[in-house]
Amino acid sequence: MAGAIEYQKVMTEIVFINLPGPEEPTERMSGSELLHGFLADLYKSENPTIKQYISEICLKWNVHYKAASKK
């Protein structure tokens, strides 16, 4: 007989997008650098609707923005 509580261990990964990202693309940027700049730029949106949408997507995909620590 199955127990009253069933669970499944799920391994998840967390993606951190470090801020600030590159401001402008350059010729020698790798694909990951271009993606970093694109995602960091989305985070800076002034439109509250876009910001809410980005937040919802990040929550769903376990993506977190992380501000650079000051040294």
PyMOL commands that set and color helices and strands:
alter all, ss='L'
color gray80, all
select helices_A, chain A and resi 31-43+48-61
alter helices_A, ss='H'
color red, helices_A
select strands_A, chain A and resi 15-19+63-67
alter strands_A, ss='S'
color yellow, strands_A
deselect
rebuild
show_as cartoon
